[in-house]
Amino acid sequence: GIMEYLTSGITANFDMYFYPTTNAKASVDTGFRTVQTGSLNNFSMTPEQLEESFNAVNAMDSDLVSFLIGFHAEYTTSMERMEAVAALAEKYKSPTWLHNSETKTEVEDCISRWGKTPTEVMDSLGMYQYGGGSYHAVWLSEDDFRIMREKHVYAVTNPASNLKLASGIAPIKRFLEEGVHLAIGTDGPASNNALDMFREMYLTTALAKVRESDAAVVPADEVLYSAVTEGARAMQLMDCDSLEPGKKADIIMLDLHQPNMQPENNIVKNIVYAGSKQNVLMTMIDGKILYQNGQFDIGFEPEEIYAKANEIIRRMHD
C-alpha cells in the first residue's frame, strides 16, 4: 500500500484499520507518513484499546506517525461505545473521525434507530467539540450541512469507491459553496482497488458536473486545493499543507514533458483533468526521496514484498 501511495505522489495517508502500532511501525520503517484513527466498532477494538492505541502511536519516537480519535461507523457501533468515543475525544481534545452517511440505507436505518441522521447523532453526543470529519458524506440532511459548517467537520469524498459500491455522488458543489471543508481520499483498496489520487481528483470534479448538470462547477483549482492542502489539514498535518520555509519537506515532482501534460497552457487543469501516476517522477517525505524514476528507497526490496503478498493470497484461497 505504501509503495502504491508513493507512485501516486501521496506523501501521507489517513488510515482506519486494525493493528495500529504495527501499521505505524511499517510507516516508520519505510519512511512514510501516516495518520491513523480508530477502527472501533462492536466487533473489534474496545474503547480501552482505542485509548491504548491513541497513546501508543502518539508516544512513538517519530513525527511520521500520529493518531486521532475515531471509530468505524454508527451502523456498526453501539450507543454505549459511541458515548465512550465521545468521552475520549473530550479527554484528549481530539477531532473525531468516522465513516458517515455513505449510503442512503445507512442514513434511513440510523433515523429509524435514533430519530436522527448519523451526523446529528454524533453532534448530540458532543463528538465534534474539537472538529473531526466524515468519510464519504454522500447522503446529508439540511441540518447535517449546518453542523458540519459550524463544528468544522471535514467531508472526505471518495468518488471511485462510491462508484464501485454504487453508494451515490457526494454534494461537492454545496460543500464548497457553504464553506464545508473538503478533502479527497481513496477509501482504500478493499472498496476501490486503486490508491490513485489522480483518478480521485478527476472523478471528484467530473461527477460533480454530472450531478449538477453544470460543466462549470467544482473547478480544477478547488479540487487540487482539496486534495493537497485540505487533505493535510484534515489530518492535522499543519506543517505539511504547503511548500513554505520551515514546513516539512514533503514534496513530489511531476514530469510535464509528456504528451498528457502538453501544451503547458494551464498546469493545474492539466494535473486534474489529464494528469496520471505516469507523471510522478519523485516522491519525497521529510526530506528523503522514497520513490524516483520508478525505483523505491524504502528499506525493502519490492520483489520480496510482492512475493509475500501473493503467498498470503494463495494461502487465503486454499
Phi, psi and omega in degrees: 000315179298319179298318179292322175304314183298321180291340179263008179072025179267124183257354176202142175241155180248107194246128170243100181205180181282166175056061185302318183291326176293316178298319179296320179297321178299320179293315180296317182298325183266347182088013182270156180257127182224131168252130180247157172221160190292145177256020183307137168203197182284351188244349180205151176057109176279167175303325178295319178290326176299313179295320179298317179294318178304312182288321183294314182290318181291342179269354181295146185277061178198133177273010175280342184231145176205172187217135176242152180293139177186173177209171189295296184189161179299319187286351177248004191228132180290160178299322180299317180288322178296321177298323178293322177296316178300321179295322178292321178299320178290317182300317185258003181052047184253144167300157181241134184236145178196159167289131190212126173056043180285320181235158179296319180297320177304315182291316180298318179294322179295318178297323177295323181286313192240354184074016182216158173286164177305318180297320179293323177298312180299318180295321180293334178275355181079021183295329191258024180298333180240028179080199182144207182191164180240119171285127178094287179050057181268316187249096187240147175270172177301319181292328178300316179299319180297313181299314182297321179292312185287326183263008179056049178267122179286145165257127175249107182274142181230074192297322181295318178296317180297328176287312184298322181265004179057040183279332182128183181243124183291151181279068186299315181304318182289323175305311183293320181292325185266001178078022173279127182296133184237128171237169185233135180224180179255338187072004175089166186291334184294326182247007185225316186086325182247150174245072191231104183286339176293318177295320181294319179298313181299314181294325179302312182282319184294317179292325177297321179296320178292316182300321184264357185052044183212111183290349184266350185282159176050070182291166186301321182295324177293321182292315180297320177298318179295320183290327187257289186292311181293327177299315179296317182291326176301324181273006181067023178266070187289345177260014178232013189269354181197165177266100181216153175304135178093348178265169184296145178274064174260101193223143170238158178236129179254143177271108179274349184272054176223156186305321184289348180250009180245147354285165182274061180279314180215099187296322180298315178294322176302316182297312187283319186267333186235344185293157177207175180300336180297341181273352182280108178275322189208141174232121181244136177231126180054038176084359180249130178282115181261340181212130179204129178051042177082002181249143181255144172232078186235010178084002179224149177276128180308316183298327178294319180291316179299316182298318181292319179298317180290327175298318179295317179299316179297322178296321178293322179294324180291000000 
